Amino acid sequence: MAKIKDLTGQRFGRLVALYPTGERRNSCIVWHCRCDCGNEVDVITSSLTTGHTSSCGCYSRECTIKRSITHGMAQQRERHPVYYIWSAMIQRCENPNNHSYKNYGARGITVCEEWHDAKVFIEWALTSGWGKGLTLDRIDNDKGYSPDNCRWATWKEQQRNKRNNHLITFNEKTQTIAEWAEEVGVGWQMLYDRINKLHWPIERALSI
């Protein structure tokens, strides 16, 4: 069997490949991806590598919005990359129909009053370290979105801060699977499978 190309963490347009789902479509591996807007979608390898799919569909919707917007300030906000991050934040916290609402608004995660103004949020982003490829990360996952609880982080840093991270303690040292995988030099998926599917002892799982 041909070795599966590891796309973990690679960017394809607005999409970042997170992990293979284990499914195949038309003989292609299906990857679970996160879009810059916050949505997550499953995409086959060939669609990612050829550039056929480069977003969750938000890019097409945004193009339609841009064509219909005539108000100058609104159009500027639509064009700025941070606007999409702001919009996704509002949606997952306040729109019960949003697919991520159950993990945010439904469990009490809110957006502070001042950040309901997109212009204020964008100004904060530009003066607080925002850069291309960074994501909005809450320092305390049990608190809402506000200047004192948010920072800009890489995808890897944000994954390490997720509330459902699986922590492993070995030799009095506690780290996430991703951190252990990086330290011992194996893929995180391989380490995950060793522990959760093959049920190897931690010492053996952490060996190369």
GROMACS elastic network, one bead per residue, 0.5 to 0.9 nm:
[ bonds ]
;  ai    aj funct       b0    kb
    1     4     6  0.87573   500
    2     5     6  0.89522   500
    3     6     6  0.89200   500
    4     7     6  0.89924   500
    4    29     6  0.81114   500
    6     9     6  0.88646   500
    6    10     6  0.87961   500
    6    19     6  0.86105   500
    6    20     6  0.86383   500
    6   187     6  0.89256   500
    7    10     6  0.54197   500
    7    11     6  0.84880   500
    7    16     6  0.87307   500
    7    17     6  0.60425   500
    7    18     6  0.78585   500
    7    19     6  0.77178   500
    7    20     6  0.84942   500
    7    31     6  0.82901   500
    7    45     6  0.85166   500
    8    11     6  0.88290   500
    8    16     6  0.78233   500
    8    17     6  0.52311   500
    8    18     6  0.52803   500
    8    19     6  0.57915   500
    8    20     6  0.81777   500
    8    31     6  0.87739   500
    9    16     6  0.58165   500
    9    17     6  0.53272   500
    9    18     6  0.58733   500
    9    19     6  0.83032   500
    9   155     6  0.78595   500
    9   156     6  0.80910   500
   10    15     6  0.83492   500
   10    16     6  0.55549   500
   10    17     6  0.56503   500
   10    18     6  0.81738   500
   11    14     6  0.70006   500
   11    15     6  0.56598   500
   11    17     6  0.65537   500
   11    48     6  0.89370   500
   11    54     6  0.89538   500
   12    15     6  0.50882   500
   12    16     6  0.61519   500
   12    17     6  0.77949   500
   12    48     6  0.60665   500
   12    49     6  0.72471   500
   12    51     6  0.69947   500
   12    53     6  0.80437   500
   12    54     6  0.56660   500
   12    55     6  0.81433   500
   13    16     6  0.80036   500
   13    35     6  0.88173   500
   13    48     6  0.86177   500
   13    51     6  0.75297   500
   13    53     6  0.80976   500
   13    55     6  0.65921   500
   14    34     6  0.81810   500
   14    35     6  0.54112   500
   14    36     6  0.53436   500
   14    37     6  0.80872   500
   14    54     6  0.55962   500
   14    55     6  0.50644   500
   14    56     6  0.80609   500
   14    59     6  0.85965   500
   15    33     6  0.59816   500
   15    34     6  0.54995   500
   15    36     6  0.64691   500
   15    40     6  0.86682   500
   15    41     6  0.88411   500
   15    48     6  0.84327   500
   15    53     6  0.84764   500
   15    54     6  0.58441   500
   15    55     6  0.54799   500
   15    56     6  0.74477   500
   16    32     6  0.86635   500
   16    33     6  0.53707   500
   16    34     6  0.53180   500
   16    35     6  0.64630   500
   16    36     6  0.80294   500
   16   155     6  0.87844   500
   17    20     6  0.81803   500
   17    31     6  0.62632   500
   17    32     6  0.61426   500
   17    34     6  0.66170   500
   17    43     6  0.88673   500
   17    48     6  0.88275   500
   18    31     6  0.70160   500
   18    32     6  0.56023   500
   18    33     6  0.52050   500
   18    34     6  0.68503   500
   19    22     6  0.89213   500
   19    30     6  0.87516   500
   19    31     6  0.56784   500
   19    32     6  0.54677   500
   19    33     6  0.73037   500
   19   189     6  0.78221   500
   20    23     6  0.76395   500
   20    29     6  0.68255   500
   20    30     6  0.57977   500
   20    32     6  0.59586   500
   20    33     6  0.89085   500
   20    42     6  0.88353   500
   20   189     6  0.89637   500
   21    24     6  0.83855   500
   21    29     6  0.78287   500
   21    30     6  0.57864   500
   21    31     6  0.56684   500
   21    32     6  0.60691   500
   21    42     6  0.78498   500
   22    29     6  0.71982   500
   22    30     6  0.68943   500
   22    31     6  0.82150   500
   23    28     6  0.83735   500
   23    29     6  0.62845   500
   23    30     6  0.56013   500
   23    31     6  0.84138   500
   24    27     6  0.55530   500
   24    28     6  0.51431   500
   24    30     6  0.55345   500
   24    44     6  0.76441   500
   25    28     6  0.51808   500
   25    29     6  0.67094   500
   25    30     6  0.67577   500
   25    44     6  0.67881   500
   26    29     6  0.86058   500
   26    44     6  0.86739   500
   28    44     6  0.58195   500
   28    45     6  0.59737   500
   28    46     6  0.69089   500
   29    43     6  0.84265   500
   29    44     6  0.56096   500
   29    45     6  0.56418   500
   29    46     6  0.84155   500
   30    42     6  0.62088   500
   30    43     6  0.54176   500
   30    45     6  0.61494   500
   31    41     6  0.82360   500
   31    42     6  0.54221   500
   31    43     6  0.53040   500
   31    44     6  0.59378   500
   31    45     6  0.66852   500
   31    48     6  0.89450   500
   32    40     6  0.69986   500
   32    41     6  0.57764   500
   32    43     6  0.64976   500
   32    44     6  0.87859   500
   33    39     6  0.85047   500
   33    40     6  0.54867   500
   33    41     6  0.53071   500
   33    42     6  0.59474   500
   33    43     6  0.70664   500
   33    56     6  0.86379   500
   34    37     6  0.82178   500
   34    38     6  0.64825   500
   34    39     6  0.59449   500
   34    41     6  0.64619   500
   34    42     6  0.87879   500
   34    55     6  0.86469   500
   34    56     6  0.80714   500
   35    38     6  0.54076   500
   35    39     6  0.53479   500
   35    40     6  0.59438   500
   35    41     6  0.76497   500
   35    54     6  0.85414   500
   35    55     6  0.59231   500
   35    56     6  0.59898   500
   35    58     6  0.86103   500
   36    39     6  0.74661   500
   36    55     6  0.79363   500
   36    56     6  0.88368   500
   36    81     6  0.88754   500
   36    84     6  0.77310   500
   36    85     6  0.71916   500
   36   133     6  0.82720   500
   36   135     6  0.78788   500
   37    40     6  0.89233   500
   37    55     6  0.87224   500
   37    56     6  0.83361   500
   37    58     6  0.74030   500
   37    84     6  0.55208   500
   37    85     6  0.55476   500
   37    86     6  0.86340   500
   37    87     6  0.78387   500
   37    88     6  0.56727   500
   37    89     6  0.86632   500
   38    84     6  0.86495   500
   38    85     6  0.72240   500
   38    88     6  0.58922   500
   38    89     6  0.78906   500
   38    92     6  0.86980   500
   38   100     6  0.86685   500
   39    56     6  0.67060   500
   39    58     6  0.88700   500
   39    88     6  0.80113   500
   39    99     6  0.80512   500
   39   100     6  0.78436   500
   40    56     6  0.70924   500
   41    55     6  0.87443   500
   41    56     6  0.61704   500
   42    56     6  0.88790   500
   43    46     6  0.84777   500
   43    47     6  0.67195   500
   43    48     6  0.69484   500
   43    53     6  0.76158   500
   44    47     6  0.55570   500
   44    48     6  0.66686   500
   45    48     6  0.52450   500
   45    49     6  0.62011   500
   45    50     6  0.85395   500
   46    49     6  0.52116   500
   46    50     6  0.58859   500
   46    51     6  0.82547   500
   46    52     6  0.80465   500
   47    50     6  0.54997   500
   47    51     6  0.60467   500
   47    53     6  0.53054   500
   47    54     6  0.82302   500
   48    51     6  0.53074   500
   48    52     6  0.63824   500
   48    53     6  0.56076   500
   48    54     6  0.66891   500
   49    52     6  0.77762   500
   49    53     6  0.85612   500
   50    53     6  0.78968   500
   51    54     6  0.59221   500
   53    56     6  0.78109   500
   53    57     6  0.84562   500
   54    57     6  0.82231   500
   54    59     6  0.84347   500
   55    58     6  0.63057   500
   55    59     6  0.63110   500
   55    60     6  0.86081   500
   56    59     6  0.76232   500
   57    60     6  0.56843   500
   57    61     6  0.66493   500
   57    62     6  0.88670   500
   58    61     6  0.50001   500
   58    62     6  0.59756   500
   58    63     6  0.85624   500
   59    62     6  0.50506   500
   59    63     6  0.62107   500
   59    64     6  0.87123   500
   60    63     6  0.51848   500
   60    64     6  0.64691   500
   60    65     6  0.87950   500
   61    64     6  0.51664   500
   61    65     6  0.63013   500
   61    66     6  0.87075   500
   62    66     6  0.60154   500
   62    67     6  0.85609   500
   62    78     6  0.76513   500
   62    79     6  0.88237   500
   63    66     6  0.50977   500
   63    67     6  0.63026   500
   63    68     6  0.87866   500
   64    67     6  0.52909   500
   64    68     6  0.64954   500
   64    69     6  0.88760   500
   65    68     6  0.51777   500
   65    69     6  0.61422   500
   65    75     6  0.88909   500
   65    78     6  0.82251   500
   66    69     6  0.52691   500
   66    70     6  0.82209   500
   66    75     6  0.65402   500
   66    78     6  0.69998   500
   66    79     6  0.79619   500
   67    70     6  0.79878   500
   69    72     6  0.80413   500
   69    74     6  0.72055   500
   69    75     6  0.61076   500
   70    73     6  0.89502   500
   70    74     6  0.78837   500
   70    75     6  0.69551   500
   71    74     6  0.55220   500
   71    75     6  0.61835   500
   71    76     6  0.88431   500
   72    75     6  0.51736   500
   72    76     6  0.63449   500
   72    77     6  0.88430   500
   73    76     6  0.51113   500
   73    77     6  0.63625   500
   73    78     6  0.87146   500
   74    77     6  0.51605   500
   74    78     6  0.62691   500
   74    79     6  0.87625   500
   75    78     6  0.50558   500
   75    79     6  0.63017   500
   75    80     6  0.88701   500
   76    79     6  0.51658   500
   76    80     6  0.64079   500
   77    80     6  0.53455   500
   77    81     6  0.83505   500
   77    82     6  0.82035   500
   77    83     6  0.56752   500
   77    84     6  0.87142   500
   77   118     6  0.74569   500
   77   119     6  0.74122   500
   77   122     6  0.84325   500
   78    81     6  0.77605   500
   78    82     6  0.88138   500
   78    83     6  0.59692   500
   78    84     6  0.73345   500
   79    82     6  0.87160   500
   79    83     6  0.73994   500
   79    84     6  0.86964   500
   80    83     6  0.54976   500
   80    84     6  0.75985   500
   80   122     6  0.84598   500
   81    84     6  0.57559   500
   81    85     6  0.71454   500
   81   132     6  0.84846   500
   82    85     6  0.50983   500
   82    86     6  0.62570   500
   82    87     6  0.86517   500
   82   118     6  0.89321   500
   82   121     6  0.82848   500
   82   122     6  0.60717   500
   82   125     6  0.73535   500
   82   126     6  0.87111   500
   82   130     6  0.84841   500
   83    86     6  0.50222   500
   83    87     6  0.61145   500
   83    88     6  0.86220   500
   83   118     6  0.67318   500
   83   119     6  0.84694   500
   83   121     6  0.83392   500
   83   122     6  0.68277   500
   84    87     6  0.50315   500
   84    88     6  0.61154   500
   84    89     6  0.85184   500
   85    88     6  0.52218   500
   85    89     6  0.61781   500
   85    90     6  0.87670   500
   85   135     6  0.80810   500
   85   136     6  0.75555   500
   86    89     6  0.51267   500
   86    90     6  0.63410   500
   86    91     6  0.86995   500
   86   115     6  0.83060   500
   86   116     6  0.86612   500
   86   118     6  0.65773   500
   86   121     6  0.70312   500
   86   122     6  0.78764   500
   87    90     6  0.52313   500
   87    91     6  0.61782   500
   87    92     6  0.87719   500
   87   118     6  0.80397   500
   88    91     6  0.50765   500
   88    92     6  0.61868   500
   88    93     6  0.85582   500
   89    92     6  0.55435   500
   89    93     6  0.62966   500
   89    94     6  0.85341   500
   89   111     6  0.77686   500
   89   136     6  0.88691   500
   89   145     6  0.82532   500
   90    93     6  0.53301   500
   90    94     6  0.58165   500
   90    95     6  0.75431   500
   90   110     6  0.84561   500
   90   111     6  0.69443   500
   90   115     6  0.89983   500
   90   116     6  0.76596   500
   91    94     6  0.53356   500
   91    96     6  0.81907   500
   91    97     6  0.85960   500
   91    98     6  0.62945   500
   91   100     6  0.83852   500
   91   101     6  0.75309   500
   91   105     6  0.88617   500
   92    95     6  0.59697   500
   92    96     6  0.76755   500
   92    97     6  0.86410   500
   92    98     6  0.57523   500
   92    99     6  0.74245   500
   92   100     6  0.52660   500
   92   102     6  0.81022   500
   92   103     6  0.80236   500
   92   104     6  0.60634   500
   92   105     6  0.63710   500
   93    96     6  0.80117   500
   93    98     6  0.85706   500
   93   100     6  0.81436   500
   93   101     6  0.58276   500
   93   102     6  0.87385   500
   93   103     6  0.85736   500
   93   104     6  0.52743   500
   93   106     6  0.76157   500
   93   108     6  0.81809   500
   93   109     6  0.62056   500
   93   110     6  0.57467   500
   93   111     6  0.70170   500
   93   144     6  0.89635   500
   94    97     6  0.89307   500
   94    98     6  0.83826   500
   94   101     6  0.72371   500
   94   104     6  0.84808   500
   94   105     6  0.57621   500
   94   106     6  0.86384   500
   94   110     6  0.76235   500
   94   111     6  0.84920   500
   95    98     6  0.54627   500
   95    99     6  0.89684   500
   95   101     6  0.65382   500
   95   105     6  0.77110   500
   96    99     6  0.79838   500
   96   100     6  0.85975   500
   96   101     6  0.56199   500
   96   102     6  0.77070   500
   96   105     6  0.75563   500
   96   106     6  0.77517   500
   97   100     6  0.85312   500
   97   101     6  0.71067   500
   98   101     6  0.52971   500
   98   102     6  0.82994   500
   99   102     6  0.72240   500
   99   103     6  0.88124   500
  100   103     6  0.56223   500
  100   104     6  0.66341   500
  100   105     6  0.84032   500
  101   104     6  0.50638   500
  101   105     6  0.51797   500
  101   106     6  0.59225   500
  101   107     6  0.84417   500
  102   105     6  0.63825   500
  102   107     6  0.67671   500
  103   106     6  0.63490   500
  103   107     6  0.62581   500
  103   108     6  0.89041   500
  103   109     6  0.82780   500
  104   107     6  0.54988   500
  104   108     6  0.64634   500
  104   110     6  0.75860   500
  104   144     6  0.86543   500
  105   108     6  0.51601   500
  105   110     6  0.62972   500
  106   109     6  0.73373   500
  107   142     6  0.88141   500
  108   142     6  0.83215   500
  108   143     6  0.81850   500
  108   144     6  0.77785   500
  109   141     6  0.86066   500
  109   142     6  0.72206   500
  109   143     6  0.62047   500
  109   145     6  0.73884   500
  110   143     6  0.78105   500
  110   145     6  0.61387   500
  110   146     6  0.87169   500
  111   114     6  0.83392   500
  111   115     6  0.65094   500
  111   116     6  0.70983   500
  111   144     6  0.58777   500
  111   146     6  0.64932   500
  112   115     6  0.55781   500
  112   116     6  0.70536   500
  112   144     6  0.73247   500
  112   145     6  0.60635   500
  112   146     6  0.53639   500
  112   147     6  0.84953   500
  113   116     6  0.55849   500
  113   117     6  0.80899   500
  113   146     6  0.86308   500
  114   117     6  0.61588   500
  114   118     6  0.89565   500
  114   120     6  0.68986   500
  114   121     6  0.78094   500
  114   146     6  0.83706   500
  115   118     6  0.64917   500
  115   119     6  0.83169   500
  115   120     6  0.61249   500
  115   121     6  0.52346   500
  115   122     6  0.89527   500
  115   145     6  0.82252   500
  115   146     6  0.72894   500
  115   147     6  0.86876   500
  116   119     6  0.88339   500
  116   120     6  0.80104   500
  116   121     6  0.77489   500
  117   120     6  0.54411   500
  117   121     6  0.65361   500
  117   122     6  0.88503   500
  118   121     6  0.51055   500
  118   122     6  0.61097   500
  118   123     6  0.85778   500
  119   122     6  0.51473   500
  119   123     6  0.61652   500
  119   124     6  0.86406   500
  120   123     6  0.51710   500
  120   124     6  0.62490   500
  120   125     6  0.86732   500
  121   124     6  0.50830   500
  121   125     6  0.61562   500
  121   126     6  0.87504   500
  121   147     6  0.89535   500
  122   126     6  0.62439   500
  122   127     6  0.87457   500
  123   126     6  0.53045   500
  123   127     6  0.64714   500
  123   128     6  0.87027   500
  124   127     6  0.53296   500
  124   128     6  0.59936   500
  124   129     6  0.89743   500
  124   130     6  0.88681   500
  124   147     6  0.77196   500
  125   128     6  0.52261   500
  125   129     6  0.66607   500
  125   130     6  0.53618   500
  125   131     6  0.87476   500
  125   151     6  0.88242   500
  125   152     6  0.83005   500
  126   129     6  0.64225   500
  126   130     6  0.56790   500
  126   131     6  0.81550   500
  127   130     6  0.73935   500
  128   151     6  0.74404   500
  128   152     6  0.76947   500
  129   151     6  0.78752   500
  129   152     6  0.64134   500
  130   133     6  0.87544   500
  130   134     6  0.65437   500
  130   135     6  0.81360   500
  130   136     6  0.85811   500
  130   151     6  0.83998   500
  130   152     6  0.58381   500
  130   153     6  0.85028   500
  131   134     6  0.56666   500
  131   135     6  0.86496   500
  131   152     6  0.79891   500
  132   135     6  0.86775   500
  133   153     6  0.87122   500
  133   154     6  0.69061   500
  133   155     6  0.79866   500
  134   152     6  0.58033   500
  134   153     6  0.52629   500
  134   155     6  0.68715   500
  135   151     6  0.83290   500
  135   152     6  0.55212   500
  135   153     6  0.53901   500
  135   154     6  0.61044   500
  135   155     6  0.65609   500
  135   158     6  0.75916   500
  136   150     6  0.67644   500
  136   151     6  0.60661   500
  136   152     6  0.50287   500
  136   153     6  0.65209   500
  136   154     6  0.88253   500
  136   158     6  0.82897   500
  137   140     6  0.89103   500
  137   141     6  0.86474   500
  137   145     6  0.88134   500
  137   149     6  0.83668   500
  137   150     6  0.55640   500
  137   151     6  0.54023   500
  137   152     6  0.58776   500
  137   153     6  0.61761   500
  137   154     6  0.88780   500
  137   157     6  0.87153   500
  137   158     6  0.60879   500
  137   161     6  0.82181   500
  138   141     6  0.57082   500
  138   142     6  0.86089   500
  138   143     6  0.75374   500
  138   144     6  0.73804   500
  138   145     6  0.67021   500
  138   146     6  0.84780   500
  138   149     6  0.55619   500
  138   151     6  0.65338   500
  138   152     6  0.87404   500
  138   158     6  0.85279   500
  138   161     6  0.83878   500
  139   142     6  0.89056   500
  139   143     6  0.82477   500
  139   148     6  0.86759   500
  139   149     6  0.53403   500
  139   150     6  0.57374   500
  139   151     6  0.70365   500
  139   161     6  0.76729   500
  140   143     6  0.55734   500
  140   144     6  0.81271   500
  140   149     6  0.65251   500
  140   150     6  0.83395   500
  140   161     6  0.86013   500
  141   144     6  0.75453   500
  141   149     6  0.88977   500
  141   161     6  0.79110   500
  141   162     6  0.73347   500
  141   163     6  0.64275   500
  142   163     6  0.85230   500
  143   146     6  0.87458   500
  143   149     6  0.73144   500
  144   149     6  0.72461   500
  144   150     6  0.86462   500
  145   148     6  0.83722   500
  145   149     6  0.63598   500
  145   150     6  0.63763   500
  146   149     6  0.53883   500
  146   150     6  0.60682   500
  147   150     6  0.55195   500
  147   151     6  0.78357   500
  148   151     6  0.83602   500
  152   158     6  0.88547   500
  153   156     6  0.79517   500
  153   157     6  0.58058   500
  153   158     6  0.60430   500
  154   157     6  0.51741   500
  154   158     6  0.62363   500
  154   159     6  0.86359   500
  155   158     6  0.51534   500
  155   159     6  0.61527   500
  155   160     6  0.87401   500
  156   159     6  0.51462   500
  156   160     6  0.64110   500
  156   161     6  0.88960   500
  156   178     6  0.83540   500
  157   160     6  0.52374   500
  157   161     6  0.65891   500
  158   161     6  0.50792   500
  158   162     6  0.65358   500
  159   162     6  0.53521   500
  159   165     6  0.77358   500
  159   178     6  0.84719   500
  160   163     6  0.86549   500
  160   165     6  0.68112   500
  160   175     6  0.88715   500
  160   176     6  0.66462   500
  160   177     6  0.89000   500
  160   178     6  0.74509   500
  160   179     6  0.79053   500
  161   164     6  0.86523   500
  161   165     6  0.73773   500
  162   165     6  0.55232   500
  163   166     6  0.89223   500
  165   176     6  0.64747   500
  165   177     6  0.80351   500
  166   175     6  0.84717   500
  166   176     6  0.57849   500
  166   177     6  0.64964   500
  167   174     6  0.64410   500
  167   175     6  0.54543   500
  167   177     6  0.65845   500
  168   173     6  0.80424   500
  168   174     6  0.54457   500
  168   175     6  0.55175   500
  168   176     6  0.59881   500
  168   177     6  0.67555   500
  168   180     6  0.80943   500
  168   202     6  0.82263   500
  169   172     6  0.61449   500
  169   173     6  0.52874   500
  169   175     6  0.65756   500
  169   176     6  0.87752   500
  169   202     6  0.85803   500
  170   173     6  0.53177   500
  170   174     6  0.65401   500
  170   175     6  0.86410   500
  170   202     6  0.72158   500
  170   203     6  0.75388   500
  171   174     6  0.84359   500
  174   180     6  0.88788   500
  175   178     6  0.79833   500
  175   179     6  0.58362   500
  175   180     6  0.62186   500
  176   179     6  0.51707   500
  176   180     6  0.62844   500
  176   181     6  0.85320   500
  177   180     6  0.51546   500
  177   181     6  0.59715   500
  177   182     6  0.85346   500
  177   188     6  0.64052   500
  177   189     6  0.88880   500
  177   191     6  0.71059   500
  177   192     6  0.68267   500
  178   181     6  0.51014   500
  178   182     6  0.61991   500
  178   183     6  0.86471   500
  178   187     6  0.82706   500
  178   188     6  0.54162   500
  178   189     6  0.87233   500
  178   191     6  0.85501   500
  178   192     6  0.88292   500
  179   182     6  0.51537   500
  179   183     6  0.61914   500
  179   184     6  0.87889   500
  179   188     6  0.84162   500
  180   183     6  0.50055   500
  180   184     6  0.61684   500
  180   185     6  0.82634   500
  180   186     6  0.85582   500
  180   188     6  0.80468   500
  180   191     6  0.83743   500
  180   206     6  0.74968   500
  181   184     6  0.54566   500
  181   185     6  0.57663   500
  181   186     6  0.51137   500
  181   187     6  0.58422   500
  181   188     6  0.50866   500
  181   189     6  0.86354   500
  181   190     6  0.84854   500
  181   191     6  0.64037   500
  181   192     6  0.88517   500
  181   206     6  0.77101   500
  182   185     6  0.51919   500
  182   186     6  0.65678   500
  182   187     6  0.74497   500
  182   188     6  0.75549   500
  183   186     6  0.80841   500
  184   206     6  0.65608   500
  184   207     6  0.71297   500
  184   208     6  0.68184   500
  185   208     6  0.71339   500
  186   189     6  0.85145   500
  186   190     6  0.68798   500
  186   191     6  0.68555   500
  186   206     6  0.84318   500
  186   207     6  0.87470   500
  186   208     6  0.66637   500
  187   190     6  0.52569   500
  187   191     6  0.63762   500
  187   192     6  0.86448   500
  188   191     6  0.50490   500
  188   192     6  0.59870   500
  188   193     6  0.85332   500
  189   193     6  0.61093   500
  189   194     6  0.85691   500
  190   193     6  0.51557   500
  190   194     6  0.61800   500
  190   195     6  0.87725   500
  191   194     6  0.50849   500
  191   195     6  0.63706   500
  191   196     6  0.85720   500
  191   205     6  0.63959   500
  191   206     6  0.72520   500
  192   195     6  0.53558   500
  192   196     6  0.58705   500
  192   197     6  0.76106   500
  192   205     6  0.88146   500
  193   196     6  0.52428   500
  193   198     6  0.61869   500
  193   199     6  0.79738   500
  193   200     6  0.89887   500
  194   197     6  0.59078   500
  194   199     6  0.59687   500
  194   200     6  0.56026   500
  194   201     6  0.85304   500
  194   202     6  0.87389   500
  194   204     6  0.87262   500
  194   205     6  0.56997   500
  194   206     6  0.88317   500
  195   198     6  0.60156   500
  195   200     6  0.53535   500
  195   201     6  0.71750   500
  195   202     6  0.70114   500
  195   205     6  0.64166   500
  196   199     6  0.53978   500
  196   200     6  0.80014   500
  197   200     6  0.83024   500
  199   202     6  0.86692   500
  199   205     6  0.86159   500
  200   203     6  0.81525   500
  200   204     6  0.62735   500
  200   205     6  0.56906   500
  201   204     6  0.54295   500
  201   205     6  0.60972   500
  201   206     6  0.86968   500
  202   206     6  0.61177   500
  202   207     6  0.87485   500
  203   206     6  0.54045   500
  203   207     6  0.66544   500
  204   207     6  0.52679   500
  204   208     6  0.85214   500
  205   208     6  0.79335   500
